[in-house]
Amino acid sequence: MANKIVVPIKQVPETKSVKMDEKTGTVIREGVDSIVNPLDLYAIEAALRLRDRYGGEIVGISMGPKKSVKALKEAVSMGVDSAILLSDRAFAGSDTWATSLILASAIRKIGDFGLVVCGERATDGDTGQVGPGIASFLGIPALTYVSRIQDLSDKLCRAERLIEDGREILETSLPAVLTVIKEAGEPRLPTLRGKKRAKDLDVQIWGNDELGIDPDKIGLKGSPTRVVKIYRPKVARKCTIAEAKDEASVGPAVDRMCGFLADKGVLQ
Ligand SMILES: Cc1cc2nc3c(=O)[nH]c(=O)nc-3n(C[C@H](O)[C@H](O)[C@H](O)COP(=O)(O)OP(=O)(O)OC[C@H]3O[C@@H](n4cnc5c(N)ncnc54)[C@H](O)[C@@H]3O)c2cc1C
């Protein structure tokens, strides 16, 4: 296999505290704790297991504001070898298309990679589009929902992926992008040695000067999609209450519920 496994890692707001600005349709990030996208921990673990078995080097990359260095350092403390942050005002407001283009350009610049291992989806944007997006910009195959990487050689990767009614085993040429699901393996905890290495590591920061992407294709300007409106759907249910306070009222209450369900076409 080529020398490097690249793992794209997104920093996301802690799920319990995600709040949306209904006017602008964007996530309110101020005053909210940020964490490594929980599903990316499985991508890191999958990459670490491959390195344990086959050797090589793992490069973590993230696109985001400068504070995303923290997410990359966490990856390093788990065992990732090096980290690059893609941070530039020109990248701000990128949708999934522009994000994939920026990440793909960085991966091309890193070079000599056999696999790109992504999480299944990010817990904030939640589209699952970025992994396949990267593959399409790089012109390489993508295997999504990978539950187990069975074998890896210089030219091929054989992996098991989850499909609606079972599993399938696919073989792909390399380089390729994989998006992995939780079954790929429980993420390991950071080690003390890893934490020390992360503390001392200088995370490289690349902007568009390093990547040289056409500015019209990135950021808000280069994003073909926009969040037009975001709102919580109002659920207005007309409920029927059938109370059974004593034994005598159980029968009529059940009859009432059965009548209600029959009216809805649920019971024949
Ligand atoms: C229709 C639409 C419009 C949007 N418009 C805007 C907008 O106007 N302004 C705005 O700020 N945001 C916008 N976003 C959100 C932003 O595009 C996404 O957060 C970002 O592109 C990543 O997509 P995602 O969160 O769905 O990632 P997913 O595709 O769910 O992530 C899959 C995997 O890709 C990798 N990955 C994803 N993002 C990154 C990253 N940044 N760095 C490293 N790895 C990554 C991770 O491995 C992750 O597990 C929009 C999203 C959509 C769907």
The ligand as an ORCA input file, in Angstrom:
! r2SCAN-3c Opt
* xyz 0 1
  C     -27.373     22.384      1.724
  C     -26.272     22.814      2.676
  C     -25.907     24.131      2.731
  C     -24.913     24.548      3.638
  N     -24.616     25.860      3.679
  C     -23.706     26.261      4.540
  C     -23.423     27.633      4.610
  O     -24.001     28.436      3.868
  N     -22.498     28.035      5.509
  C     -21.869     27.129      6.320
  O     -21.018     27.536      7.125
  N     -22.117     25.821      6.275
  C     -23.030     25.368      5.422
  N     -23.333     24.052      5.393
  C     -22.662     23.146      6.319
  C     -21.305     22.703      5.796
  O     -21.313     22.576      4.420
  C     -20.985     21.343      6.317
  O     -20.859     21.369      7.688
  C     -19.691     20.809      5.747
  O     -19.667     20.964      4.356
  C     -19.519     19.358      6.051
  O     -20.655     18.645      5.710
  P     -21.320     17.705      6.771
  O     -21.223     18.361      8.094
  O     -22.642     17.290      6.275
  O     -20.288     16.462      6.750
  P     -20.558     14.950      6.373
  O     -20.566     14.799      4.897
  O     -21.729     14.408      7.126
  O     -19.184     14.358      6.968
  C     -18.674     13.095      6.549
  C     -17.219     13.006      6.890
  O     -16.476     13.927      6.102
  C     -15.392     14.462      6.869
  N     -15.573     15.920      7.019
  C     -16.708     16.644      6.883
  N     -16.463     17.958      7.069
  C     -15.138     18.068      7.341
  C     -14.273     19.147      7.644
  N     -14.711     20.406      7.702
  N     -12.968     18.881      7.875
  C     -12.488     17.609      7.826
  N     -13.264     16.545      7.552
  C     -14.571     16.769      7.306
  C     -15.411     13.724      8.199
  O     -14.615     12.577      8.093
  C     -16.877     13.339      8.341
  O     -17.107     12.241      9.177
  C     -24.287     23.608      4.493
  C     -24.656     22.275      4.386
  C     -25.638     21.875      3.492
  C     -26.038     20.431      3.415
*
